[in-house]
Amino acid sequence: MEAVKQRVTSIQESFNAAKGKATATAAEMAERAGHAVQAVKDNIPIMPESQSHQPGSEAEMWTKPEFIRDSYQGADKLIGKVALITGGDSGIGRSVAVHYAREGADVFIVYLDEHEDAEVTRQLVEGEGRRCVTMAANVRDAKVCAEAVERCVRELGKLDILVNNAAIQHYRSSITDIKDDELEATFETNILGMFYMSMAAVKRMPEHSGASIINTASVTAYIGESHLLDYSATKGAITAFTRGLAEQLAGKGIRVNAVAPGPIWTPLIPATFPRTAMLMWQKQVPMQRAGQPSEVGPCYVFLASEDSSYFSGQVLHPNGGMPVNS
């Protein structure tokens, strides 16, 4: 008899759990529908969507970002070069990887754990006729960063270009809502990771041969962002890091620059912003829309090529028309 009661209780619990899940799913679908209606009403091009993990997966996005324009014509601007790109599996990183490949560079991609995204990017780079190596690694670990650089040199022959692009962010309404572990992870990923990668890369980069380090900053470093306080702080640090390292390495002929994108449609956005916030996020710039990675990737080509031979310690601003004082 007791066994029967336990079985009935178990069935009831399963039923209640399924009922609760169905209710949550229905509520989520209703919320999505409401956001979609508002997006159409307000002429917002990208429908709100969300992901539950950082830094997000491009494979899981409903609206896929454009990583390179079909009309983009390579001109061998990076022929024979080797580039290491952190966060190179998706978003801006994928765009940079494919643009570099189309310009003639081989690419080494460091990514966290988005294996499907990394494999797609590898195929895209190889589809351009270039070599591509991928490595799952966390840039918060200095030893792992050094290992990535050594593996890049070992498998691709050298290292000419380092793109420090890996980043995470957490949307919080108040400074008191920021958790200690989130704060540490954001600073360790976004700025300490750049130190670790650059420390290792500089030892392997050829001097006076056009080597280049390019860091991904953000418009938030210049205008602030109240919901991304810790992220904005790291991006401000990146700008200072870029200027200081550029001065330090000038004598070796290694240029250091940065790109500070505005609102760009990448996996980091649905992994960060609530759906309601995404509606306003797309309309916050004069152009009244989010940018695509394809509109940012060419900045990294310019900064890695001889076209920018007199640029160092500088920041490019593909941000939809937001004036900044750099």
C-alpha positions as CSV (number, residue, x, y, z in Angstrom):
1,M,0.0,0.0,0.0
2,E,2.8,2.3,0.9
3,A,4.5,1.7,-2.5
4,V,1.2,2.6,-4.2
5,K,1.0,5.9,-2.3
6,Q,4.6,6.7,-3.2
7,R,3.9,5.9,-6.9
8,V,0.8,8.2,-6.9
9,T,2.8,11.0,-5.2
10,S,5.5,10.6,-7.8
11,I,3.0,10.8,-10.6
12,Q,1.4,13.9,-9.1
13,E,4.8,15.6,-8.8
14,S,5.6,14.8,-12.4
15,F,2.3,16.1,-13.5
16,N,2.7,19.3,-11.6
17,A,6.2,19.8,-12.9
18,A,5.0,19.3,-16.5
19,K,2.1,21.6,-15.9
20,G,4.4,24.3,-14.5
21,K,6.7,23.9,-17.5
22,A,3.8,24.2,-19.9
23,T,2.6,27.3,-18.2
24,A,6.0,28.9,-18.3
25,T,6.4,28.0,-22.0
26,A,3.0,29.5,-22.8
27,A,3.9,32.6,-20.9
28,E,7.3,32.9,-22.7
29,M,5.6,32.4,-26.1
30,A,3.1,35.2,-25.2
31,E,5.9,37.5,-24.1
32,R,7.7,36.8,-27.4
33,A,4.6,37.5,-29.4
34,G,4.1,40.8,-27.5
35,H,7.7,41.8,-28.2
36,A,7.4,40.9,-31.8
37,V,4.3,43.1,-32.2
38,Q,6.1,46.0,-30.5
39,A,9.2,45.5,-32.8
40,V,7.0,45.6,-35.9
41,K,5.1,48.6,-34.6
42,D,8.3,50.6,-33.7
43,N,10.1,49.5,-37.0
44,I,12.8,47.6,-35.1
45,P,14.5,45.2,-37.5
46,I,15.8,42.5,-35.0
47,M,13.2,40.6,-33.0
48,P,14.1,40.2,-29.3
49,E,15.5,36.8,-28.3
50,S,17.4,35.5,-25.3
51,Q,20.0,33.0,-24.2
52,S,20.8,31.7,-20.8
53,H,24.6,31.5,-20.9
54,Q,27.6,33.7,-21.6
55,P,29.1,34.6,-24.0
56,G,26.3,33.2,-26.1
57,S,26.0,31.0,-29.1
58,E,25.6,32.1,-32.7
59,A,24.1,28.7,-33.6
60,E,21.2,29.3,-31.2
61,M,20.3,32.8,-32.6
62,W,17.1,33.1,-34.5
63,T,18.3,36.1,-36.5
64,K,21.8,35.3,-37.7
65,P,24.3,38.1,-37.8
66,E,26.0,39.0,-41.1
67,F,29.7,38.3,-40.7
68,I,30.8,39.5,-44.2
69,R,29.1,41.1,-47.1
70,D,28.8,39.1,-50.3
71,S,30.2,42.1,-52.1
72,Y,33.4,42.3,-50.0
73,Q,36.4,41.8,-52.3
74,G,39.7,40.8,-50.8
75,A,42.8,42.5,-52.1
76,D,45.6,40.3,-50.5
77,K,46.1,43.0,-47.8
78,L,47.1,40.3,-45.3
79,I,48.6,37.7,-47.7
80,G,51.1,35.4,-45.8
81,K,50.1,36.8,-42.4
82,V,49.0,34.7,-39.4
83,A,46.5,36.1,-37.0
84,L,45.4,34.8,-33.5
85,I,41.9,35.9,-32.6
86,T,40.4,35.4,-29.1
87,G,36.6,35.1,-29.1
88,G,37.0,34.2,-32.8
89,D,34.2,31.7,-33.0
90,S,31.3,34.1,-33.4
91,G,30.0,37.6,-33.7
92,I,32.7,40.2,-34.3
93,G,35.4,37.5,-33.9
94,R,34.0,35.4,-36.7
95,S,33.7,38.5,-38.9
96,V,37.3,39.3,-38.3
97,A,38.4,35.7,-39.0
98,V,36.6,35.5,-42.3
99,H,37.7,39.0,-43.5
100,Y,41.3,38.1,-42.6
101,A,41.0,34.9,-44.5
102,R,39.6,36.7,-47.6
103,E,42.6,39.0,-47.4
104,G,45.0,36.1,-47.4
105,A,45.8,35.4,-43.7
106,D,45.8,32.1,-41.9
107,V,43.8,32.2,-38.6
108,F,44.2,30.7,-35.1
109,I,40.9,30.9,-33.1
110,V,40.7,30.8,-29.4
111,Y,37.2,30.4,-28.0
112,L,35.6,29.4,-24.7
113,D,33.3,26.4,-25.2
114,E,31.1,27.2,-28.2
115,H,32.3,24.2,-30.2
116,E,29.6,24.4,-32.9
117,D,30.3,28.1,-33.6
118,A,34.1,27.5,-33.7
119,E,33.6,24.6,-36.2
120,V,31.5,26.8,-38.5
121,T,34.0,29.6,-38.4
122,R,36.8,27.1,-39.2
123,Q,34.9,25.9,-42.2
124,L,34.3,29.5,-43.3
125,V,38.0,30.4,-43.1
126,E,39.0,27.2,-44.9
127,G,36.3,28.0,-47.5
128,E,38.3,31.1,-48.3
129,G,41.3,28.9,-49.0
130,R,43.2,29.6,-45.8
131,R,44.3,27.5,-42.9
132,C,42.5,27.6,-39.6
133,V,43.2,26.1,-36.2
134,T,40.8,26.3,-33.3
135,M,41.5,26.0,-29.6
136,A,39.0,25.9,-26.7
137,A,40.6,27.9,-23.9
138,N,39.8,30.4,-21.2
139,V,41.8,33.7,-21.5
140,R,41.5,34.2,-17.7
141,D,44.3,31.7,-17.4
142,A,47.8,33.1,-18.2
143,K,49.3,29.7,-18.8
144,V,46.6,28.8,-21.3
145,C,47.1,32.1,-23.1
146,A,50.9,31.3,-23.4
147,E,50.0,27.8,-24.6
148,A,47.7,29.3,-27.3
149,V,50.4,31.5,-28.7
150,E,53.0,28.7,-28.7
151,R,50.5,26.4,-30.5
152,C,49.7,29.1,-33.0
153,V,53.4,29.5,-33.9
154,R,53.9,25.7,-33.9
155,E,51.0,24.9,-36.2
156,L,50.8,28.0,-38.4
157,G,54.5,28.9,-38.4
158,K,54.4,32.4,-36.8
159,L,52.3,35.1,-35.3
160,D,51.9,38.5,-37.0
161,I,48.5,39.8,-35.7
162,L,46.9,39.4,-32.3
163,V,43.2,40.4,-32.0
164,N,42.1,40.6,-28.3
165,N,38.4,40.2,-28.7
166,A,37.1,37.8,-26.0
167,A,34.6,39.4,-23.6
168,I,31.6,38.8,-21.3
169,Q,29.1,41.2,-19.8
170,H,26.2,41.1,-17.3
171,Y,23.2,43.3,-17.4
172,R,22.5,44.7,-13.9
173,S,20.3,47.7,-12.9
174,S,22.3,48.6,-9.8
175,I,25.9,48.4,-8.6
176,T,24.6,46.6,-5.6
177,D,23.2,43.8,-7.9
178,I,26.7,42.9,-9.3
179,K,27.9,39.6,-7.8
180,D,31.5,39.2,-6.8
181,D,32.1,36.2,-9.1
182,E,30.6,38.1,-12.0
183,L,32.8,41.1,-11.3
184,E,35.9,39.0,-11.2
185,A,35.0,37.1,-14.3
186,T,34.3,40.3,-16.3
187,F,37.6,41.9,-15.3
188,E,39.6,38.7,-15.7
189,T,38.2,37.9,-19.1
190,N,38.0,41.4,-20.6
191,I,41.2,43.1,-19.5
192,L,43.5,40.6,-17.7
193,G,43.0,38.2,-20.6
194,M,44.4,41.0,-22.9
195,F,47.4,41.4,-20.7
196,Y,48.1,37.6,-20.7
197,M,47.6,37.2,-24.5
198,S,49.7,40.3,-25.3
199,M,52.5,39.3,-22.9
200,A,52.8,35.9,-24.6
201,A,52.3,37.3,-28.2
202,V,54.9,40.1,-28.0
203,K,57.6,37.5,-27.3
204,R,56.8,35.8,-30.6
205,M,55.9,38.7,-32.9
206,P,58.6,39.8,-35.4
207,E,59.9,43.3,-34.8
208,H,59.8,45.9,-37.6
209,S,57.8,43.6,-39.9
210,G,54.3,45.0,-39.7
211,A,53.1,43.1,-36.6
212,S,50.0,44.4,-35.0
213,I,47.9,44.1,-31.9
214,I,44.2,45.1,-32.1
215,N,42.0,45.2,-29.1
216,T,38.2,45.3,-29.0
217,A,37.1,48.2,-26.8
218,S,33.5,49.6,-26.8
219,V,31.5,52.8,-27.1
220,T,30.6,52.2,-23.5
221,A,34.2,53.3,-22.6
222,Y,33.4,56.8,-23.9
223,I,29.7,57.3,-23.0
224,G,29.2,54.9,-20.1
225,E,26.4,52.3,-19.7
226,S,24.5,52.2,-16.4
227,H,23.4,48.6,-16.8
228,L,26.9,47.4,-17.9
229,L,28.9,49.1,-15.2
230,D,31.7,46.6,-14.8
231,Y,31.9,45.8,-18.5
232,S,32.1,49.6,-19.3
233,A,34.9,49.9,-16.7
234,T,36.9,47.1,-18.4
235,K,36.4,48.7,-21.8
236,G,37.8,52.0,-20.5
237,A,40.8,50.1,-19.2
238,I,41.3,48.6,-22.6
239,T,41.5,52.0,-24.2
240,A,44.2,53.1,-21.7
241,F,45.9,49.7,-22.2
242,T,45.9,50.2,-25.9
243,R,47.5,53.7,-25.7
244,G,50.1,52.7,-23.2
245,L,51.2,49.5,-25.0
246,A,51.3,51.3,-28.3
247,E,53.9,53.7,-26.8
248,Q,55.8,50.9,-25.3
249,L,56.1,48.8,-28.5
250,A,56.6,51.6,-31.0
251,G,60.4,51.1,-30.9
252,K,59.9,47.5,-31.9
253,G,57.7,48.4,-34.8
254,I,54.7,46.6,-33.4
255,R,51.5,48.8,-33.7
256,V,48.7,48.6,-31.1
257,N,45.2,50.0,-31.9
258,A,41.6,49.3,-30.9
259,V,38.1,49.2,-32.3
260,A,35.3,50.5,-30.1
261,P,32.0,49.2,-31.6
262,G,28.6,50.5,-30.8
263,P,25.5,48.3,-30.6
264,I,26.4,45.3,-32.8
265,W,24.2,42.2,-33.3
266,T,26.3,39.3,-31.8
267,P,25.5,36.4,-29.5
268,L,26.6,38.4,-26.5
269,I,23.5,40.6,-26.9
270,P,20.8,37.9,-26.4
271,A,23.0,36.3,-23.8
272,T,23.0,39.6,-21.9
273,F,20.0,41.9,-22.4
274,P,16.4,41.2,-21.3
275,R,14.1,41.1,-24.3
276,T,12.4,44.4,-23.3
277,A,15.8,46.1,-23.2
278,M,16.7,44.8,-26.6
279,L,13.9,46.8,-28.1
280,M,15.5,50.1,-27.0
281,W,19.1,48.9,-27.4
282,Q,18.6,48.9,-31.2
283,K,17.3,52.4,-31.4
284,Q,19.9,54.2,-29.2
285,V,22.1,55.5,-32.0
286,P,21.4,58.2,-34.6
287,M,21.2,55.5,-37.3
288,Q,18.3,53.9,-35.3
289,R,19.5,50.3,-35.8
290,A,22.0,47.8,-34.5
291,G,25.1,47.3,-36.6
292,Q,26.2,44.0,-38.1
293,P,29.6,42.3,-37.6
294,S,30.2,42.8,-41.3
295,E,30.2,46.5,-40.7
296,V,33.0,46.1,-38.1
297,G,35.3,43.5,-39.5
298,P,36.8,45.8,-42.1
299,C,38.1,48.1,-39.3
300,Y,40.3,45.2,-38.1
301,V,41.5,44.6,-41.7
302,F,42.6,48.2,-41.9
303,L,44.4,48.2,-38.6
304,A,46.2,44.9,-39.4
305,S,47.3,46.0,-42.9
306,E,49.9,48.4,-44.3
307,D,47.1,50.9,-44.9
308,S,47.3,51.8,-41.3
309,S,51.1,51.9,-41.1
310,Y,51.1,55.3,-39.4
311,F,48.4,54.4,-36.9
312,S,49.2,53.3,-33.4
313,G,47.5,54.0,-30.0
314,Q,44.3,54.9,-32.0
315,V,40.7,53.8,-31.7
316,L,38.2,53.3,-34.6
317,H,34.5,53.9,-33.8
318,P,32.0,51.9,-35.9
319,N,29.0,53.0,-33.7
320,G,26.1,54.1,-35.8
321,G,26.8,57.8,-35.6
322,M,27.4,58.4,-31.9
323,P,29.9,61.3,-31.4
324,V,32.7,60.4,-28.9
325,N,35.7,62.2,-27.6
326,S,38.6,59.8,-28.0
